[in-house]
Amino acid sequence: MTPPISMEAGGPASRPSVSQPSQKGGFAPFRKSGFAALLLSVTALGGCAHKFIPPDINYDNAVPAKLSVDPPAPVKIVELPKPLPLPGQLKPLAGGKEPPQSTDPEVRVNRANAAARVQPVRDGFINAVQVYPYSAGALYQAYTAPGEITDIALQEGEQLVGTGPVAAGDTVRWIIGDTESGAGPTKKVHILVKPTRPDLMTNLVINTDRRTYLLELRSTEKTYMASVSWQYPEDQLIALRQQNAAAETAAPIATGLDLAAINFRYAIEGDNPAWRPLRAFDDGQKVYIEFPSGIRQGEMPPLFVIGPAGGSELVNYRVRANYYIVDRLFAAAELRLGDKDSERRVRIVRTDGRPRS
């Protein structure tokens, strides 16, 4: 039973007094001494909610600086095809007059075809092979000669599709066939063309499982192109991104780590959420915090470093796979995630420190 607290008159202000049971069954006044003890007990209970003060830690010996250079990522120059000024793609300048168009549709078609033609260039030759940058809708030129075969090589792994995947405007005066080279994923389809006489011109359409090629075949007296092929900038960019992503995934968490300098001197305390770190260690310069491998499936908690007075502040860190890399050492830090009602906290504390006096 809690003894009642009464107010006792006497003096300039009323003084509280605490009564306690006497041997006769009544309550005896328990004035200043009892009230002081009560205040001390309340103060002691309130002191339990103090801030966490990190331990004092000794500085490590200076580590000589080492030049550490990350290996360069694979770099490749990919030439993108220039967009062709096809009809309907270009807009007139603001305030300018739209150029008059011919009323003759044949003229408009001829102009469009002329703008879409891609001629062989000296820089595009690799030995005797003319390599065009592929662009959908372009008219690629192939020059041939009687008695000579011009090879039109497709991309590795590309297959002809449909009925009649290779169609030519003139199949009487042109000899057209196809063959293959390589095997498996490196198999390549070759379209072989040969004119029967000079001064001929026709078009060729090739349909594959990846794209459609439009070519114009021209025959001359003696000049011919031994081979025509393409480079595919968009495919190269996709492959390069995949290569870089795979290289980044396979890259180590850090390079240049001295195994002899690694210190496992951190304790993990606090709540036990799914993202609770597995361990923490440092190399004398950086702290590495390892999380479960599935940490990326949920939210990743921010990291706060606890200062000497118990205050906390955000610290910069990098995320590499399932690791946090902090570019400094600390005596204590906290990971926090959640709102006021559901916050989970995990503390990382140095184990080689000593309590602050």
Secondary structure as a PSIPRED ss2 file (coil, helix, strand):
# PSIPRED VFORMAT (PSIPRED V4.0)

   1 M C   1.000  0.000  0.000
   2 T C   1.000  0.000  0.000
   3 P C   1.000  0.000  0.000
   4 P C   1.000  0.000  0.000
   5 I E   0.000  0.000  1.000
   6 S E   0.000  0.000  1.000
   7 M E   0.000  0.000  1.000
   8 E E   0.000  0.000  1.000
   9 A C   1.000  0.000  0.000
  10 G C   1.000  0.000  0.000
  11 G C   1.000  0.000  0.000
  12 P C   1.000  0.000  0.000
  13 A C   1.000  0.000  0.000
  14 S C   1.000  0.000  0.000
  15 R E   0.000  0.000  1.000
  16 P E   0.000  0.000  1.000
  17 S E   0.000  0.000  1.000
  18 V E   0.000  0.000  1.000
  19 S E   0.000  0.000  1.000
  20 Q E   0.000  0.000  1.000
  21 P E   0.000  0.000  1.000
  22 S C   1.000  0.000  0.000
  23 Q C   1.000  0.000  0.000
  24 K C   1.000  0.000  0.000
  25 G C   1.000  0.000  0.000
  26 G C   1.000  0.000  0.000
  27 F E   0.000  0.000  1.000
  28 A E   0.000  0.000  1.000
  29 P E   0.000  0.000  1.000
  30 F E   0.000  0.000  1.000
  31 R C   1.000  0.000  0.000
  32 K H   0.000  1.000  0.000
  33 S H   0.000  1.000  0.000
  34 G H   0.000  1.000  0.000
  35 F H   0.000  1.000  0.000
  36 A H   0.000  1.000  0.000
  37 A H   0.000  1.000  0.000
  38 L H   0.000  1.000  0.000
  39 L H   0.000  1.000  0.000
  40 L H   0.000  1.000  0.000
  41 S H   0.000  1.000  0.000
  42 V H   0.000  1.000  0.000
  43 T H   0.000  1.000  0.000
  44 A H   0.000  1.000  0.000
  45 L H   0.000  1.000  0.000
  46 G H   0.000  1.000  0.000
  47 G H   0.000  1.000  0.000
  48 C H   0.000  1.000  0.000
  49 A H   0.000  1.000  0.000
  50 H C   1.000  0.000  0.000
  51 K C   1.000  0.000  0.000
  52 F C   1.000  0.000  0.000
  53 I C   1.000  0.000  0.000
  54 P C   1.000  0.000  0.000
  55 P C   1.000  0.000  0.000
  56 D E   0.000  0.000  1.000
  57 I C   1.000  0.000  0.000
  58 N C   1.000  0.000  0.000
  59 Y C   1.000  0.000  0.000
  60 D C   1.000  0.000  0.000
  61 N C   1.000  0.000  0.000
  62 A C   1.000  0.000  0.000
  63 V C   1.000  0.000  0.000
  64 P C   1.000  0.000  0.000
  65 A C   1.000  0.000  0.000
  66 K C   1.000  0.000  0.000
  67 L C   1.000  0.000  0.000
  68 S C   1.000  0.000  0.000
  69 V C   1.000  0.000  0.000
  70 D C   1.000  0.000  0.000
  71 P C   1.000  0.000  0.000
  72 P C   1.000  0.000  0.000
  73 A C   1.000  0.000  0.000
  74 P C   1.000  0.000  0.000
  75 V C   1.000  0.000  0.000
  76 K C   1.000  0.000  0.000
  77 I C   1.000  0.000  0.000
  78 V C   1.000  0.000  0.000
  79 E C   1.000  0.000  0.000
  80 L C   1.000  0.000  0.000
  81 P C   1.000  0.000  0.000
  82 K C   1.000  0.000  0.000
  83 P C   1.000  0.000  0.000
  84 L C   1.000  0.000  0.000
  85 P C   1.000  0.000  0.000
  86 L C   1.000  0.000  0.000
  87 P C   1.000  0.000  0.000
  88 G C   1.000  0.000  0.000
  89 Q C   1.000  0.000  0.000
  90 L C   1.000  0.000  0.000
  91 K C   1.000  0.000  0.000
  92 P C   1.000  0.000  0.000
  93 L C   1.000  0.000  0.000
  94 A C   1.000  0.000  0.000
  95 G C   1.000  0.000  0.000
  96 G C   1.000  0.000  0.000
  97 K C   1.000  0.000  0.000
  98 E C   1.000  0.000  0.000
  99 P C   1.000  0.000  0.000
 100 P C   1.000  0.000  0.000
 101 Q C   1.000  0.000  0.000
 102 S C   1.000  0.000  0.000
 103 T C   1.000  0.000  0.000
 104 D C   1.000  0.000  0.000
 105 P H   0.000  1.000  0.000
 106 E H   0.000  1.000  0.000
 107 V H   0.000  1.000  0.000
 108 R H   0.000  1.000  0.000
 109 V H   0.000  1.000  0.000
 110 N H   0.000  1.000  0.000
 111 R H   0.000  1.000  0.000
 112 A H   0.000  1.000  0.000
 113 N H   0.000  1.000  0.000
 114 A H   0.000  1.000  0.000
 115 A H   0.000  1.000  0.000
 116 A H   0.000  1.000  0.000
 117 R E   0.000  0.000  1.000
 118 V E   0.000  0.000  1.000
 119 Q C   1.000  0.000  0.000
 120 P C   1.000  0.000  0.000
 121 V C   1.000  0.000  0.000
 122 R H   0.000  1.000  0.000
 123 D H   0.000  1.000  0.000
 124 G H   0.000  1.000  0.000
 125 F E   0.000  0.000  1.000
 126 I E   0.000  0.000  1.000
 127 N C   1.000  0.000  0.000
 128 A C   1.000  0.000  0.000
 129 V E   0.000  0.000  1.000
 130 Q E   0.000  0.000  1.000
 131 V E   0.000  0.000  1.000
 132 Y E   0.000  0.000  1.000
 133 P E   0.000  0.000  1.000
 134 Y C   1.000  0.000  0.000
 135 S C   1.000  0.000  0.000
 136 A C   1.000  0.000  0.000
 137 G C   1.000  0.000  0.000
 138 A C   1.000  0.000  0.000
 139 L E   0.000  0.000  1.000
 140 Y E   0.000  0.000  1.000
 141 Q E   0.000  0.000  1.000
 142 A E   0.000  0.000  1.000
 143 Y E   0.000  0.000  1.000
 144 T E   0.000  0.000  1.000
 145 A C   1.000  0.000  0.000
 146 P C   1.000  0.000  0.000
 147 G C   1.000  0.000  0.000
 148 E C   1.000  0.000  0.000
 149 I C   1.000  0.000  0.000
 150 T E   0.000  0.000  1.000
 151 D E   0.000  0.000  1.000
 152 I E   0.000  0.000  1.000
 153 A E   0.000  0.000  1.000
 154 L C   1.000  0.000  0.000
 155 Q C   1.000  0.000  0.000
 156 E C   1.000  0.000  0.000
 157 G C   1.000  0.000  0.000
 158 E C   1.000  0.000  0.000
 159 Q C   1.000  0.000  0.000
 160 L E   0.000  0.000  1.000
 161 V C   1.000  0.000  0.000
 162 G C   1.000  0.000  0.000
 163 T C   1.000  0.000  0.000
 164 G C   1.000  0.000  0.000
 165 P C   1.000  0.000  0.000
 166 V E   0.000  0.000  1.000
 167 A E   0.000  0.000  1.000
 168 A E   0.000  0.000  1.000
 169 G C   1.000  0.000  0.000
 170 D C   1.000  0.000  0.000
 171 T C   1.000  0.000  0.000
 172 V C   1.000  0.000  0.000
 173 R C   1.000  0.000  0.000
 174 W E   0.000  0.000  1.000
 175 I E   0.000  0.000  1.000
 176 I E   0.000  0.000  1.000
 177 G E   0.000  0.000  1.000
 178 D E   0.000  0.000  1.000
 179 T E   0.000  0.000  1.000
 180 E E   0.000  0.000  1.000
 181 S E   0.000  0.000  1.000
 182 G C   1.000  0.000  0.000
 183 A C   1.000  0.000  0.000
 184 G H   0.000  1.000  0.000
 185 P H   0.000  1.000  0.000
 186 T H   0.000  1.000  0.000
 187 K C   1.000  0.000  0.000
 188 K E   0.000  0.000  1.000
 189 V E   0.000  0.000  1.000
 190 H E   0.000  0.000  1.000
 191 I E   0.000  0.000  1.000
 192 L E   0.000  0.000  1.000
 193 V E   0.000  0.000  1.000
 194 K E   0.000  0.000  1.000
 195 P E   0.000  0.000  1.000
 196 T C   1.000  0.000  0.000
 197 R C   1.000  0.000  0.000
 198 P C   1.000  0.000  0.000
 199 D C   1.000  0.000  0.000
 200 L C   1.000  0.000  0.000
 201 M E   0.000  0.000  1.000
 202 T E   0.000  0.000  1.000
 203 N E   0.000  0.000  1.000
 204 L E   0.000  0.000  1.000
 205 V E   0.000  0.000  1.000
 206 I E   0.000  0.000  1.000
 207 N E   0.000  0.000  1.000
 208 T E   0.000  0.000  1.000
 209 D C   1.000  0.000  0.000
 210 R C   1.000  0.000  0.000
 211 R C   1.000  0.000  0.000
 212 T E   0.000  0.000  1.000
 213 Y E   0.000  0.000  1.000
 214 L E   0.000  0.000  1.000
 215 L E   0.000  0.000  1.000
 216 E E   0.000  0.000  1.000
 217 L E   0.000  0.000  1.000
 218 R E   0.000  0.000  1.000
 219 S E   0.000  0.000  1.000
 220 T C   1.000  0.000  0.000
 221 E C   1.000  0.000  0.000
 222 K C   1.000  0.000  0.000
 223 T C   1.000  0.000  0.000
 224 Y C   1.000  0.000  0.000
 225 M C   1.000  0.000  0.000
 226 A C   1.000  0.000  0.000
 227 S E   0.000  0.000  1.000
 228 V E   0.000  0.000  1.000
 229 S E   0.000  0.000  1.000
 230 W E   0.000  0.000  1.000
 231 Q E   0.000  0.000  1.000
 232 Y C   1.000  0.000  0.000
 233 P H   0.000  1.000  0.000
 234 E H   0.000  1.000  0.000
 235 D H   0.000  1.000  0.000
 236 Q H   0.000  1.000  0.000
 237 L H   0.000  1.000  0.000
 238 I H   0.000  1.000  0.000
 239 A H   0.000  1.000  0.000
 240 L H   0.000  1.000  0.000
 241 R H   0.000  1.000  0.000
 242 Q H   0.000  1.000  0.000
 243 Q H   0.000  1.000  0.000
 244 N H   0.000  1.000  0.000
 245 A H   0.000  1.000  0.000
 246 A H   0.000  1.000  0.000
 247 A H   0.000  1.000  0.000
 248 E H   0.000  1.000  0.000
 249 T H   0.000  1.000  0.000
 250 A H   0.000  1.000  0.000
 251 A C   1.000  0.000  0.000
 252 P C   1.000  0.000  0.000
 253 I C   1.000  0.000  0.000
 254 A C   1.000  0.000  0.000
 255 T C   1.000  0.000  0.000
 256 G C   1.000  0.000  0.000
 257 L C   1.000  0.000  0.000
 258 D C   1.000  0.000  0.000
 259 L H   0.000  1.000  0.000
 260 A H   0.000  1.000  0.000
 261 A H   0.000  1.000  0.000
 262 I C   1.000  0.000  0.000
 263 N E   0.000  0.000  1.000
 264 F C   1.000  0.000  0.000
 265 R C   1.000  0.000  0.000
 266 Y E   0.000  0.000  1.000
 267 A E   0.000  0.000  1.000
 268 I E   0.000  0.000  1.000
 269 E E   0.000  0.000  1.000
 270 G E   0.000  0.000  1.000
 271 D C   1.000  0.000  0.000
 272 N C   1.000  0.000  0.000
 273 P C   1.000  0.000  0.000
 274 A C   1.000  0.000  0.000
 275 W C   1.000  0.000  0.000
 276 R C   1.000  0.000  0.000
 277 P C   1.000  0.000  0.000
 278 L C   1.000  0.000  0.000
 279 R E   0.000  0.000  1.000
 280 A E   0.000  0.000  1.000
 281 F E   0.000  0.000  1.000
 282 D E   0.000  0.000  1.000
 283 D C   1.000  0.000  0.000
 284 G C   1.000  0.000  0.000
 285 Q C   1.000  0.000  0.000
 286 K C   1.000  0.000  0.000
 287 V E   0.000  0.000  1.000
 288 Y E   0.000  0.000  1.000
 289 I E   0.000  0.000  1.000
 290 E E   0.000  0.000  1.000
 291 F C   1.000  0.000  0.000
 292 P C   1.000  0.000  0.000
 293 S C   1.000  0.000  0.000
 294 G C   1.000  0.000  0.000
 295 I H   0.000  1.000  0.000
 296 R H   0.000  1.000  0.000
 297 Q H   0.000  1.000  0.000
 298 G C   1.000  0.000  0.000
 299 E C   1.000  0.000  0.000
 300 M C   1.000  0.000  0.000
 301 P C   1.000  0.000  0.000
 302 P C   1.000  0.000  0.000
 303 L E   0.000  0.000  1.000
 304 F E   0.000  0.000  1.000
 305 V E   0.000  0.000  1.000
 306 I E   0.000  0.000  1.000
 307 G C   1.000  0.000  0.000
 308 P C   1.000  0.000  0.000
 309 A C   1.000  0.000  0.000
 310 G C   1.000  0.000  0.000
 311 G C   1.000  0.000  0.000
 312 S E   0.000  0.000  1.000
 313 E E   0.000  0.000  1.000
 314 L E   0.000  0.000  1.000
 315 V C   1.000  0.000  0.000
 316 N C   1.000  0.000  0.000
 317 Y E   0.000  0.000  1.000
 318 R E   0.000  0.000  1.000
 319 V E   0.000  0.000  1.000
 320 R E   0.000  0.000  1.000
 321 A C   1.000  0.000  0.000
 322 N C   1.000  0.000  0.000
 323 Y E   0.000  0.000  1.000
 324 Y E   0.000  0.000  1.000
 325 I E   0.000  0.000  1.000
 326 V E   0.000  0.000  1.000
 327 D C   1.000  0.000  0.000
 328 R C   1.000  0.000  0.000
 329 L C   1.000  0.000  0.000
 330 F C   1.000  0.000  0.000
 331 A C   1.000  0.000  0.000
 332 A E   0.000  0.000  1.000
 333 A E   0.000  0.000  1.000
 334 E E   0.000  0.000  1.000
 335 L E   0.000  0.000  1.000
 336 R E   0.000  0.000  1.000
 337 L E   0.000  0.000  1.000
 338 G C   1.000  0.000  0.000
 339 D C   1.000  0.000  0.000
 340 K C   1.000  0.000  0.000
 341 D C   1.000  0.000  0.000
 342 S C   1.000  0.000  0.000
 343 E C   1.000  0.000  0.000
 344 R E   0.000  0.000  1.000
 345 R E   0.000  0.000  1.000
 346 V E   0.000  0.000  1.000
 347 R E   0.000  0.000  1.000
 348 I E   0.000  0.000  1.000
 349 V E   0.000  0.000  1.000
 350 R E   0.000  0.000  1.000
 351 T C   1.000  0.000  0.000
 352 D C   1.000  0.000  0.000
 353 G C   1.000  0.000  0.000
 354 R E   0.000  0.000  1.000
 355 P C   1.000  0.000  0.000
 356 R C   1.000  0.000  0.000
 357 S C   1.000  0.000  0.000
